[in-house]
Amino acid sequence: MGNNTNPICQCPECNNRGVYKYGVRRRGMGNAFLCEFHKISNESYYAKNNIHVGKIKAHRMTLGVEFETDFASEYARLEMMLQGFFPTHDGSIRGPEFKSPIMEGFNTIKAFIPTIQYLIDNGEMGLNYNYSDEWAPSTGTHTHVGHHDYMNELTMSYIRRFYHSLFLPLCNAMLADEEKVARIFGRNFVDYASPITKETQATRHSNFINTQHKNTLEWRICVYRNEKQYAHCVDVVADMSSKVFNTFCAKVLEMGLYDSQTLTAEQKTELKKAADKTAKQIVKVWEKA
């Protein structure tokens, strides 16, 4: 460890708090630096990472990841920060929760997965699976999918209105094959990534698909197990999300609706048909996954 005359902390949100900067040697790549704060501390739970990475892809979808950990070394913190993640506090876990930048498409996270696996394999970062049921870990990898054109506060309000039509068929299909759920998403349903019923509130935070955000679907069911599993998980949730965007949200915009609008019977019927069509498309993705 050492200092430098003009070091720059690698956290994308850092204002270089603290005078002394800690040098951390990267494998085969020389030194990079953490400020005194980020060496051991985390940003607020409510902190947002608004940095964009990559160019907009033809499908126009975005990805964001909240990577919960049981612990992370200085070296792990540095590597995550160098990729645009920054550590935040989450009282439900022991380590930091790393919030990713907003990534255009899905190749950025896939390219970084081998580094995540290296950190885990070499004891630099830990995920907590030490429960009687190993498929109910305390750390998740909440995966957010958005769309530049079709996801906004307006379309999200209608996703909430038709939440059960959109996602209950998928939930029922998943409950019928929990072994497949664990294989694809890395865990089964848990209290904080729970299944839904027709009585479940659409805005309940712990739903396996959370719709509390303004412009992303948050897949809370996801957890990182290994490179191959999580890369496949990203593909599956991206494909499912695309059905919501390109079928249901597109219909909302096509109809020229506005937020909190009182729908006519005809409009309700049209949106219900779009939601049911979307639900069938999503279940088809699940069946092929």
ChimeraX commands (.cxc) that place a marker at each C-alpha (Angstrom):
marker #1 position 0.00,0.00,0.00 radius 0.5
marker #1 position 1.19,3.51,-0.59 radius 0.5
marker #1 position 0.28,7.01,-1.60 radius 0.5
marker #1 position 0.78,9.10,-4.70 radius 0.5
marker #1 position 1.25,12.80,-5.39 radius 0.5
marker #1 position -1.94,13.05,-7.44 radius 0.5
marker #1 position -4.02,9.91,-7.08 radius 0.5
marker #1 position -7.63,9.72,-8.23 radius 0.5
marker #1 position -10.15,7.52,-6.48 radius 0.5
marker #1 position -11.70,5.06,-8.91 radius 0.5
marker #1 position -15.25,5.40,-7.62 radius 0.5
marker #1 position -17.33,7.08,-10.37 radius 0.5
marker #1 position -19.28,9.10,-7.79 radius 0.5
marker #1 position -16.29,10.12,-5.66 radius 0.5
marker #1 position -15.42,13.69,-4.76 radius 0.5
marker #1 position -12.07,12.39,-3.50 radius 0.5
marker #1 position -12.99,12.51,0.16 radius 0.5
marker #1 position -9.97,12.26,2.43 radius 0.5
marker #1 position -6.45,13.36,1.61 radius 0.5
marker #1 position -4.63,10.06,1.77 radius 0.5
marker #1 position -5.25,7.70,-1.11 radius 0.5
marker #1 position -4.61,3.99,-0.83 radius 0.5
marker #1 position -2.82,2.33,-3.72 radius 0.5
marker #1 position -4.07,-1.13,-4.59 radius 0.5
marker #1 position -2.02,-3.19,-7.00 radius 0.5
marker #1 position -4.10,-4.81,-9.72 radius 0.5
marker #1 position -2.92,-8.14,-11.07 radius 0.5
marker #1 position -0.40,-7.35,-13.79 radius 0.5
marker #1 position -1.74,-3.81,-14.27 radius 0.5
marker #1 position 0.09,-1.59,-11.78 radius 0.5
marker #1 position -1.54,0.51,-9.10 radius 0.5
marker #1 position -4.91,2.24,-8.94 radius 0.5
marker #1 position -6.31,4.17,-6.02 radius 0.5
marker #1 position -9.09,4.36,-3.48 radius 0.5
marker #1 position -9.79,7.38,-1.34 radius 0.5
marker #1 position -9.84,7.00,2.42 radius 0.5
marker #1 position -13.65,6.92,2.43 radius 0.5
marker #1 position -14.10,4.25,-0.23 radius 0.5
marker #1 position -11.39,2.04,1.22 radius 0.5
marker #1 position -13.83,0.95,3.92 radius 0.5
marker #1 position -17.09,2.92,3.56 radius 0.5
marker #1 position -20.13,2.95,1.32 radius 0.5
marker #1 position -22.44,5.47,-0.25 radius 0.5
marker #1 position -26.02,5.83,1.00 radius 0.5
marker #1 position -28.54,3.08,0.30 radius 0.5
marker #1 position -30.49,5.64,-1.74 radius 0.5
marker #1 position -27.54,6.71,-3.91 radius 0.5
marker #1 position -28.17,6.38,-7.66 radius 0.5
marker #1 position -25.57,5.47,-10.26 radius 0.5
marker #1 position -26.56,7.57,-13.27 radius 0.5
marker #1 position -23.44,6.95,-15.35 radius 0.5
marker #1 position -24.13,5.50,-18.81 radius 0.5
marker #1 position -21.77,2.95,-20.36 radius 0.5
marker #1 position -21.74,1.92,-24.01 radius 0.5
marker #1 position -23.65,2.97,-27.10 radius 0.5
marker #1 position -27.39,2.52,-27.55 radius 0.5
marker #1 position -28.09,-0.82,-29.22 radius 0.5
marker #1 position -30.66,-1.59,-31.92 radius 0.5
marker #1 position -32.99,-3.17,-29.35 radius 0.5
marker #1 position -32.64,0.04,-27.27 radius 0.5
marker #1 position -32.69,-1.82,-23.95 radius 0.5
marker #1 position -30.57,-1.03,-20.90 radius 0.5
marker #1 position -29.29,-3.10,-18.00 radius 0.5
marker #1 position -28.50,-2.21,-14.41 radius 0.5
marker #1 position -27.35,-4.51,-11.61 radius 0.5
marker #1 position -27.40,-4.24,-7.82 radius 0.5
marker #1 position -24.73,-6.72,-6.75 radius 0.5
marker #1 position -25.12,-7.58,-3.07 radius 0.5
marker #1 position -22.14,-9.04,-1.24 radius 0.5
marker #1 position -21.31,-10.62,2.09 radius 0.5
marker #1 position -17.88,-8.96,2.05 radius 0.5
marker #1 position -15.55,-7.24,-0.41 radius 0.5
marker #1 position -11.82,-6.60,-0.01 radius 0.5
marker #1 position -10.12,-3.36,-0.99 radius 0.5
marker #1 position -9.02,-5.09,-4.17 radius 0.5
marker #1 position -12.59,-6.16,-4.98 radius 0.5
marker #1 position -13.86,-2.64,-4.30 radius 0.5
marker #1 position -11.27,-1.26,-6.68 radius 0.5
marker #1 position -12.06,-3.69,-9.49 radius 0.5
marker #1 position -15.78,-3.05,-9.19 radius 0.5
marker #1 position -15.25,0.72,-9.17 radius 0.5
marker #1 position -13.01,0.56,-12.21 radius 0.5
marker #1 position -16.00,-0.88,-14.07 radius 0.5
marker #1 position -18.26,1.97,-12.96 radius 0.5
marker #1 position -19.89,0.22,-9.99 radius 0.5
marker #1 position -19.93,2.00,-6.65 radius 0.5
marker #1 position -20.49,0.58,-3.16 radius 0.5
marker #1 position -23.63,1.45,-1.21 radius 0.5
marker #1 position -24.91,0.53,2.22 radius 0.5
marker #1 position -27.69,-2.04,2.60 radius 0.5
marker #1 position -28.65,-2.95,6.14 radius 0.5
marker #1 position -29.95,-6.37,5.10 radius 0.5
marker #1 position -26.49,-7.64,4.11 radius 0.5
marker #1 position -23.02,-7.58,5.66 radius 0.5
marker #1 position -21.00,-6.38,2.69 radius 0.5
marker #1 position -21.52,-3.51,0.28 radius 0.5
marker #1 position -24.12,-3.51,-2.45 radius 0.5
marker #1 position -22.41,-2.50,-5.69 radius 0.5
marker #1 position -24.64,-0.51,-8.01 radius 0.5
marker #1 position -23.71,-0.70,-11.66 radius 0.5
marker #1 position -23.75,2.09,-14.20 radius 0.5
marker #1 position -26.62,2.10,-16.69 radius 0.5
marker #1 position -25.32,-0.28,-19.33 radius 0.5
marker #1 position -26.47,-0.11,-22.94 radius 0.5
marker #1 position -27.32,-3.65,-23.93 radius 0.5
marker #1 position -26.04,-6.74,-22.18 radius 0.5
marker #1 position -22.48,-7.34,-23.38 radius 0.5
marker #1 position -20.87,-4.99,-20.83 radius 0.5
marker #1 position -21.92,-7.05,-17.83 radius 0.5
marker #1 position -21.09,-10.30,-19.62 radius 0.5
marker #1 position -17.57,-9.04,-20.33 radius 0.5
marker #1 position -17.13,-8.20,-16.64 radius 0.5
marker #1 position -18.50,-11.50,-15.30 radius 0.5
marker #1 position -15.10,-13.30,-15.49 radius 0.5
marker #1 position -13.63,-10.62,-13.19 radius 0.5
marker #1 position -16.49,-11.09,-10.73 radius 0.5
marker #1 position -15.85,-14.84,-10.79 radius 0.5
marker #1 position -12.13,-14.26,-10.24 radius 0.5
marker #1 position -12.86,-12.10,-7.18 radius 0.5
marker #1 position -15.13,-14.78,-5.73 radius 0.5
marker #1 position -12.81,-17.70,-6.51 radius 0.5
marker #1 position -9.85,-15.93,-4.91 radius 0.5
marker #1 position -11.64,-14.92,-1.73 radius 0.5
marker #1 position -11.71,-11.20,-2.53 radius 0.5
marker #1 position -15.51,-11.02,-2.55 radius 0.5
marker #1 position -18.08,-13.23,-0.89 radius 0.5
marker #1 position -21.72,-14.13,-1.41 radius 0.5
marker #1 position -23.59,-15.60,1.53 radius 0.5
marker #1 position -25.05,-19.03,0.85 radius 0.5
marker #1 position -24.55,-20.28,4.41 radius 0.5
marker #1 position -28.18,-21.09,5.14 radius 0.5
marker #1 position -29.92,-24.37,5.78 radius 0.5
marker #1 position -31.45,-23.92,2.36 radius 0.5
marker #1 position -28.61,-22.98,0.04 radius 0.5
marker #1 position -31.11,-21.84,-2.58 radius 0.5
marker #1 position -32.25,-19.00,-0.34 radius 0.5
marker #1 position -29.09,-16.86,-0.05 radius 0.5
marker #1 position -29.12,-13.56,1.77 radius 0.5
marker #1 position -27.43,-11.74,-1.12 radius 0.5
marker #1 position -29.14,-11.12,-4.44 radius 0.5
marker #1 position -28.18,-9.74,-7.83 radius 0.5
marker #1 position -31.15,-7.53,-8.58 radius 0.5
marker #1 position -31.26,-7.06,-12.33 radius 0.5
marker #1 position -32.94,-4.00,-13.86 radius 0.5
marker #1 position -34.00,-3.88,-17.50 radius 0.5
marker #1 position -35.16,-0.69,-19.20 radius 0.5
marker #1 position -35.93,0.65,-22.67 radius 0.5
marker #1 position -35.17,4.06,-24.14 radius 0.5
marker #1 position -38.51,4.40,-25.94 radius 0.5
marker #1 position -41.01,2.17,-24.19 radius 0.5
marker #1 position -40.19,2.47,-20.48 radius 0.5
marker #1 position -41.10,5.63,-18.63 radius 0.5
marker #1 position -43.38,6.75,-15.81 radius 0.5
marker #1 position -46.42,6.60,-18.09 radius 0.5
marker #1 position -45.93,3.05,-19.36 radius 0.5
marker #1 position -44.85,1.89,-15.89 radius 0.5
marker #1 position -48.16,3.15,-14.47 radius 0.5
marker #1 position -49.99,0.84,-16.89 radius 0.5
marker #1 position -47.67,-2.07,-16.14 radius 0.5
marker #1 position -48.76,-1.65,-12.53 radius 0.5
marker #1 position -52.44,-1.49,-13.53 radius 0.5
marker #1 position -52.15,-4.75,-15.49 radius 0.5
marker #1 position -49.44,-6.32,-13.34 radius 0.5
marker #1 position -51.29,-9.55,-12.59 radius 0.5
marker #1 position -52.33,-10.12,-16.19 radius 0.5
marker #1 position -48.73,-9.60,-17.27 radius 0.5
marker #1 position -46.83,-11.60,-14.65 radius 0.5
marker #1 position -49.10,-14.02,-12.79 radius 0.5
marker #1 position -49.01,-16.63,-15.61 radius 0.5
marker #1 position -45.18,-16.54,-15.49 radius 0.5
marker #1 position -45.20,-16.85,-11.70 radius 0.5
marker #1 position -47.50,-19.87,-11.84 radius 0.5
marker #1 position -45.29,-21.52,-14.47 radius 0.5
marker #1 position -42.23,-20.91,-12.32 radius 0.5
marker #1 position -43.90,-22.32,-9.20 radius 0.5
marker #1 position -44.59,-25.50,-11.15 radius 0.5
marker #1 position -40.86,-26.06,-11.71 radius 0.5
marker #1 position -38.81,-24.62,-8.85 radius 0.5
marker #1 position -35.79,-26.70,-9.84 radius 0.5
marker #1 position -35.71,-24.77,-13.11 radius 0.5
marker #1 position -36.18,-21.49,-11.20 radius 0.5
marker #1 position -33.07,-22.25,-9.14 radius 0.5
marker #1 position -31.09,-23.32,-12.19 radius 0.5
marker #1 position -31.85,-20.18,-14.21 radius 0.5
marker #1 position -32.21,-17.46,-11.58 radius 0.5
marker #1 position -29.74,-18.90,-9.07 radius 0.5
marker #1 position -32.27,-19.39,-6.27 radius 0.5
marker #1 position -35.87,-20.20,-5.50 radius 0.5
marker #1 position -38.47,-17.69,-4.37 radius 0.5
marker #1 position -37.67,-16.07,-1.02 radius 0.5
marker #1 position -39.44,-13.53,1.20 radius 0.5
marker #1 position -37.66,-10.59,-0.47 radius 0.5
marker #1 position -38.13,-11.99,-4.00 radius 0.5
marker #1 position -41.49,-13.61,-3.56 radius 0.5
marker #1 position -44.16,-15.14,-5.78 radius 0.5
marker #1 position -47.39,-13.26,-6.41 radius 0.5
marker #1 position -51.07,-14.08,-6.30 radius 0.5
marker #1 position -54.04,-12.22,-7.73 radius 0.5
marker #1 position -54.32,-10.42,-4.38 radius 0.5
marker #1 position -50.70,-9.24,-4.29 radius 0.5
marker #1 position -50.19,-5.48,-4.58 radius 0.5
marker #1 position -48.45,-4.58,-7.82 radius 0.5
marker #1 position -46.16,-2.15,-5.97 radius 0.5
marker #1 position -45.09,-4.49,-3.18 radius 0.5
marker #1 position -41.32,-4.14,-2.94 radius 0.5
marker #1 position -40.64,-7.83,-2.37 radius 0.5
marker #1 position -42.38,-9.08,-5.53 radius 0.5
marker #1 position -40.07,-11.21,-7.67 radius 0.5
marker #1 position -40.60,-8.56,-10.35 radius 0.5
marker #1 position -40.60,-5.12,-8.73 radius 0.5
marker #1 position -42.36,-2.24,-10.49 radius 0.5
marker #1 position -41.69,0.53,-7.96 radius 0.5
marker #1 position -39.10,2.18,-10.21 radius 0.5
marker #1 position -39.83,4.87,-12.79 radius 0.5
marker #1 position -38.38,3.22,-15.87 radius 0.5
marker #1 position -37.03,-0.27,-15.19 radius 0.5
marker #1 position -38.35,-3.70,-14.37 radius 0.5
marker #1 position -36.39,-5.00,-11.38 radius 0.5
marker #1 position -35.98,-8.78,-11.40 radius 0.5
marker #1 position -35.37,-9.40,-7.70 radius 0.5
marker #1 position -35.33,-13.17,-8.12 radius 0.5
marker #1 position -31.89,-13.11,-9.77 radius 0.5
marker #1 position -28.71,-14.08,-7.93 radius 0.5
marker #1 position -25.20,-14.64,-9.22 radius 0.5
marker #1 position -23.97,-18.24,-8.87 radius 0.5
marker #1 position -21.34,-18.52,-11.58 radius 0.5
marker #1 position -20.41,-17.07,-14.96 radius 0.5
marker #1 position -22.50,-19.39,-17.12 radius 0.5
marker #1 position -25.61,-19.27,-14.92 radius 0.5
marker #1 position -25.78,-15.49,-14.59 radius 0.5
marker #1 position -25.02,-14.82,-18.27 radius 0.5
marker #1 position -27.97,-17.10,-19.14 radius 0.5
marker #1 position -30.10,-15.42,-16.47 radius 0.5
marker #1 position -29.45,-12.02,-18.06 radius 0.5
marker #1 position -30.47,-13.37,-21.47 radius 0.5
marker #1 position -33.71,-14.79,-20.08 radius 0.5
marker #1 position -34.81,-11.67,-18.17 radius 0.5
marker #1 position -33.84,-9.48,-21.13 radius 0.5
marker #1 position -35.96,-11.59,-23.48 radius 0.5
marker #1 position -38.92,-11.58,-21.09 radius 0.5
marker #1 position -38.63,-7.84,-20.52 radius 0.5
marker #1 position -38.52,-7.19,-24.25 radius 0.5
marker #1 position -41.99,-8.75,-24.56 radius 0.5
marker #1 position -43.33,-6.27,-22.00 radius 0.5
marker #1 position -41.73,-3.34,-23.79 radius 0.5
marker #1 position -42.42,-4.24,-27.41 radius 0.5
marker #1 position -45.94,-5.60,-26.98 radius 0.5
marker #1 position -47.63,-4.08,-23.93 radius 0.5
marker #1 position -45.82,-0.74,-23.54 radius 0.5
marker #1 position -45.90,-0.17,-27.28 radius 0.5
marker #1 position -49.68,-0.63,-27.19 radius 0.5
marker #1 position -50.02,1.94,-24.36 radius 0.5
marker #1 position -48.13,4.52,-26.41 radius 0.5
marker #1 position -49.96,3.63,-29.60 radius 0.5
marker #1 position -53.29,4.29,-27.86 radius 0.5
marker #1 position -52.17,7.77,-26.78 radius 0.5
marker #1 position -53.04,7.19,-23.13 radius 0.5
marker #1 position -51.92,9.37,-20.26 radius 0.5
marker #1 position -51.13,8.66,-16.60 radius 0.5
marker #1 position -54.01,8.20,-14.13 radius 0.5
marker #1 position -56.47,8.22,-16.99 radius 0.5
marker #1 position -59.93,6.75,-16.43 radius 0.5
marker #1 position -60.11,4.05,-19.06 radius 0.5
marker #1 position -63.19,3.38,-21.11 radius 0.5
marker #1 position -64.48,-0.18,-21.31 radius 0.5
marker #1 position -63.09,-0.42,-24.83 radius 0.5
marker #1 position -59.65,0.79,-23.72 radius 0.5
marker #1 position -59.61,-1.66,-20.81 radius 0.5
marker #1 position -60.46,-4.51,-23.16 radius 0.5
marker #1 position -57.74,-3.51,-25.62 radius 0.5
marker #1 position -55.08,-3.25,-22.91 radius 0.5
marker #1 position -56.18,-6.51,-21.31 radius 0.5
marker #1 position -55.75,-8.25,-24.67 radius 0.5
marker #1 position -52.27,-6.72,-25.00 radius 0.5
marker #1 position -51.37,-7.81,-21.46 radius 0.5
marker #1 position -52.62,-11.36,-22.05 radius 0.5
marker #1 position -50.72,-11.56,-25.33 radius 0.5
marker #1 position -47.58,-10.33,-23.56 radius 0.5
marker #1 position -48.03,-12.85,-20.75 radius 0.5
marker #1 position -48.20,-15.71,-23.25 radius 0.5
marker #1 position -45.01,-14.46,-24.93 radius 0.5
marker #1 position -43.24,-14.29,-21.56 radius 0.5
marker #1 position -44.31,-17.82,-20.59 radius 0.5
marker #1 position -43.09,-19.06,-23.97 radius 0.5
marker #1 position -39.65,-17.58,-23.22 radius 0.5
marker #1 position -39.70,-19.34,-19.85 radius 0.5
marker #1 position -40.65,-22.67,-21.42 radius 0.5
marker #1 position -37.76,-22.43,-23.88 radius 0.5
marker #1 position -35.19,-21.18,-21.34 radius 0.5
marker link #1:1,2 radius 0.2
marker link #1:2,3 radius 0.2
marker link #1:3,4 radius 0.2
marker link #1:4,5 radius 0.2
marker link #1:5,6 radius 0.2
marker link #1:6,7 radius 0.2
marker link #1:7,8 radius 0.2
marker link #1:8,9 radius 0.2
marker link #1:9,10 radius 0.2
marker link #1:10,11 radius 0.2
marker link #1:11,12 radius 0.2
marker link #1:12,13 radius 0.2
marker link #1:13,14 radius 0.2
marker link #1:14,15 radius 0.2
marker link #1:15,16 radius 0.2
marker link #1:16,17 radius 0.2
marker link #1:17,18 radius 0.2
marker link #1:18,19 radius 0.2
marker link #1:19,20 radius 0.2
marker link #1:20,21 radius 0.2
marker link #1:21,22 radius 0.2
marker link #1:22,23 radius 0.2
marker link #1:23,24 radius 0.2
marker link #1:24,25 radius 0.2
marker link #1:25,26 radius 0.2
marker link #1:26,27 radius 0.2
marker link #1:27,28 radius 0.2
marker link #1:28,29 radius 0.2
marker link #1:29,30 radius 0.2
marker link #1:30,31 radius 0.2
marker link #1:31,32 radius 0.2
marker link #1:32,33 radius 0.2
marker link #1:33,34 radius 0.2
marker link #1:34,35 radius 0.2
marker link #1:35,36 radius 0.2
marker link #1:36,37 radius 0.2
marker link #1:37,38 radius 0.2
marker link #1:38,39 radius 0.2
marker link #1:39,40 radius 0.2
marker link #1:40,41 radius 0.2
marker link #1:41,42 radius 0.2
marker link #1:42,43 radius 0.2
marker link #1:43,44 radius 0.2
marker link #1:44,45 radius 0.2
marker link #1:45,46 radius 0.2
marker link #1:46,47 radius 0.2
marker link #1:47,48 radius 0.2
marker link #1:48,49 radius 0.2
marker link #1:49,50 radius 0.2
marker link #1:50,51 radius 0.2
marker link #1:51,52 radius 0.2
marker link #1:52,53 radius 0.2
marker link #1:53,54 radius 0.2
marker link #1:54,55 radius 0.2
marker link #1:55,56 radius 0.2
marker link #1:56,57 radius 0.2
marker link #1:57,58 radius 0.2
marker link #1:58,59 radius 0.2
marker link #1:59,60 radius 0.2
marker link #1:60,61 radius 0.2
marker link #1:61,62 radius 0.2
marker link #1:62,63 radius 0.2
marker link #1:63,64 radius 0.2
marker link #1:64,65 radius 0.2
marker link #1:65,66 radius 0.2
marker link #1:66,67 radius 0.2
marker link #1:67,68 radius 0.2
marker link #1:68,69 radius 0.2
marker link #1:69,70 radius 0.2
marker link #1:70,71 radius 0.2
marker link #1:71,72 radius 0.2
marker link #1:72,73 radius 0.2
marker link #1:73,74 radius 0.2
marker link #1:74,75 radius 0.2
marker link #1:75,76 radius 0.2
marker link #1:76,77 radius 0.2
marker link #1:77,78 radius 0.2
marker link #1:78,79 radius 0.2
marker link #1:79,80 radius 0.2
marker link #1:80,81 radius 0.2
marker link #1:81,82 radius 0.2
marker link #1:82,83 radius 0.2
marker link #1:83,84 radius 0.2
marker link #1:84,85 radius 0.2
marker link #1:85,86 radius 0.2
marker link #1:86,87 radius 0.2
marker link #1:87,88 radius 0.2
marker link #1:88,89 radius 0.2
marker link #1:89,90 radius 0.2
marker link #1:90,91 radius 0.2
marker link #1:91,92 radius 0.2
marker link #1:92,93 radius 0.2
marker link #1:93,94 radius 0.2
marker link #1:94,95 radius 0.2
marker link #1:95,96 radius 0.2
marker link #1:96,97 radius 0.2
marker link #1:97,98 radius 0.2
marker link #1:98,99 radius 0.2
marker link #1:99,100 radius 0.2
marker link #1:100,101 radius 0.2
marker link #1:101,102 radius 0.2
marker link #1:102,103 radius 0.2
marker link #1:103,104 radius 0.2
marker link #1:104,105 radius 0.2
marker link #1:105,106 radius 0.2
marker link #1:106,107 radius 0.2
marker link #1:107,108 radius 0.2
marker link #1:108,109 radius 0.2
marker link #1:109,110 radius 0.2
marker link #1:110,111 radius 0.2
marker link #1:111,112 radius 0.2
marker link #1:112,113 radius 0.2
marker link #1:113,114 radius 0.2
marker link #1:114,115 radius 0.2
marker link #1:115,116 radius 0.2
marker link #1:116,117 radius 0.2
marker link #1:117,118 radius 0.2
marker link #1:118,119 radius 0.2
marker link #1:119,120 radius 0.2
marker link #1:120,121 radius 0.2
marker link #1:121,122 radius 0.2
marker link #1:122,123 radius 0.2
marker link #1:123,124 radius 0.2
marker link #1:124,125 radius 0.2
marker link #1:125,126 radius 0.2
marker link #1:126,127 radius 0.2
marker link #1:127,128 radius 0.2
marker link #1:128,129 radius 0.2
marker link #1:129,130 radius 0.2
marker link #1:130,131 radius 0.2
marker link #1:131,132 radius 0.2
marker link #1:132,133 radius 0.2
marker link #1:133,134 radius 0.2
marker link #1:134,135 radius 0.2
marker link #1:135,136 radius 0.2
marker link #1:136,137 radius 0.2
marker link #1:137,138 radius 0.2
marker link #1:138,139 radius 0.2
marker link #1:139,140 radius 0.2
marker link #1:140,141 radius 0.2
marker link #1:141,142 radius 0.2
marker link #1:142,143 radius 0.2
marker link #1:143,144 radius 0.2
marker link #1:144,145 radius 0.2
marker link #1:145,146 radius 0.2
marker link #1:146,147 radius 0.2
marker link #1:147,148 radius 0.2
marker link #1:148,149 radius 0.2
marker link #1:149,150 radius 0.2
marker link #1:150,151 radius 0.2
marker link #1:151,152 radius 0.2
marker link #1:152,153 radius 0.2
marker link #1:153,154 radius 0.2
marker link #1:154,155 radius 0.2
marker link #1:155,156 radius 0.2
marker link #1:156,157 radius 0.2
marker link #1:157,158 radius 0.2
marker link #1:158,159 radius 0.2
marker link #1:159,160 radius 0.2
marker link #1:160,161 radius 0.2
marker link #1:161,162 radius 0.2
marker link #1:162,163 radius 0.2
marker link #1:163,164 radius 0.2
marker link #1:164,165 radius 0.2
marker link #1:165,166 radius 0.2
marker link #1:166,167 radius 0.2
marker link #1:167,168 radius 0.2
marker link #1:168,169 radius 0.2
marker link #1:169,170 radius 0.2
marker link #1:170,171 radius 0.2
marker link #1:171,172 radius 0.2
marker link #1:172,173 radius 0.2
marker link #1:173,174 radius 0.2
marker link #1:174,175 radius 0.2
marker link #1:175,176 radius 0.2
marker link #1:176,177 radius 0.2
marker link #1:177,178 radius 0.2
marker link #1:178,179 radius 0.2
marker link #1:179,180 radius 0.2
marker link #1:180,181 radius 0.2
marker link #1:181,182 radius 0.2
marker link #1:182,183 radius 0.2
marker link #1:183,184 radius 0.2
marker link #1:184,185 radius 0.2
marker link #1:185,186 radius 0.2
marker link #1:186,187 radius 0.2
marker link #1:187,188 radius 0.2
marker link #1:188,189 radius 0.2
marker link #1:189,190 radius 0.2
marker link #1:190,191 radius 0.2
marker link #1:191,192 radius 0.2
marker link #1:192,193 radius 0.2
marker link #1:193,194 radius 0.2
marker link #1:194,195 radius 0.2
marker link #1:195,196 radius 0.2
marker link #1:196,197 radius 0.2
marker link #1:197,198 radius 0.2
marker link #1:198,199 radius 0.2
marker link #1:199,200 radius 0.2
marker link #1:200,201 radius 0.2
marker link #1:201,202 radius 0.2
marker link #1:202,203 radius 0.2
marker link #1:203,204 radius 0.2
marker link #1:204,205 radius 0.2
marker link #1:205,206 radius 0.2
marker link #1:206,207 radius 0.2
marker link #1:207,208 radius 0.2
marker link #1:208,209 radius 0.2
marker link #1:209,210 radius 0.2
marker link #1:210,211 radius 0.2
marker link #1:211,212 radius 0.2
marker link #1:212,213 radius 0.2
marker link #1:213,214 radius 0.2
marker link #1:214,215 radius 0.2
marker link #1:215,216 radius 0.2
marker link #1:216,217 radius 0.2
marker link #1:217,218 radius 0.2
marker link #1:218,219 radius 0.2
marker link #1:219,220 radius 0.2
marker link #1:220,221 radius 0.2
marker link #1:221,222 radius 0.2
marker link #1:222,223 radius 0.2
marker link #1:223,224 radius 0.2
marker link #1:224,225 radius 0.2
marker link #1:225,226 radius 0.2
marker link #1:226,227 radius 0.2
marker link #1:227,228 radius 0.2
marker link #1:228,229 radius 0.2
marker link #1:229,230 radius 0.2
marker link #1:230,231 radius 0.2
marker link #1:231,232 radius 0.2
marker link #1:232,233 radius 0.2
marker link #1:233,234 radius 0.2
marker link #1:234,235 radius 0.2
marker link #1:235,236 radius 0.2
marker link #1:236,237 radius 0.2
marker link #1:237,238 radius 0.2
marker link #1:238,239 radius 0.2
marker link #1:239,240 radius 0.2
marker link #1:240,241 radius 0.2
marker link #1:241,242 radius 0.2
marker link #1:242,243 radius 0.2
marker link #1:243,244 radius 0.2
marker link #1:244,245 radius 0.2
marker link #1:245,246 radius 0.2
marker link #1:246,247 radius 0.2
marker link #1:247,248 radius 0.2
marker link #1:248,249 radius 0.2
marker link #1:249,250 radius 0.2
marker link #1:250,251 radius 0.2
marker link #1:251,252 radius 0.2
marker link #1:252,253 radius 0.2
marker link #1:253,254 radius 0.2
marker link #1:254,255 radius 0.2
marker link #1:255,256 radius 0.2
marker link #1:256,257 radius 0.2
marker link #1:257,258 radius 0.2
marker link #1:258,259 radius 0.2
marker link #1:259,260 radius 0.2
marker link #1:260,261 radius 0.2
marker link #1:261,262 radius 0.2
marker link #1:262,263 radius 0.2
marker link #1:263,264 radius 0.2
marker link #1:264,265 radius 0.2
marker link #1:265,266 radius 0.2
marker link #1:266,267 radius 0.2
marker link #1:267,268 radius 0.2
marker link #1:268,269 radius 0.2
marker link #1:269,270 radius 0.2
marker link #1:270,271 radius 0.2
marker link #1:271,272 radius 0.2
marker link #1:272,273 radius 0.2
marker link #1:273,274 radius 0.2
marker link #1:274,275 radius 0.2
marker link #1:275,276 radius 0.2
marker link #1:276,277 radius 0.2
marker link #1:277,278 radius 0.2
marker link #1:278,279 radius 0.2
marker link #1:279,280 radius 0.2
marker link #1:280,281 radius 0.2
marker link #1:281,282 radius 0.2
marker link #1:282,283 radius 0.2
marker link #1:283,284 radius 0.2
marker link #1:284,285 radius 0.2
marker link #1:285,286 radius 0.2
marker link #1:286,287 radius 0.2
marker link #1:287,288 radius 0.2
marker link #1:288,289 radius 0.2
view
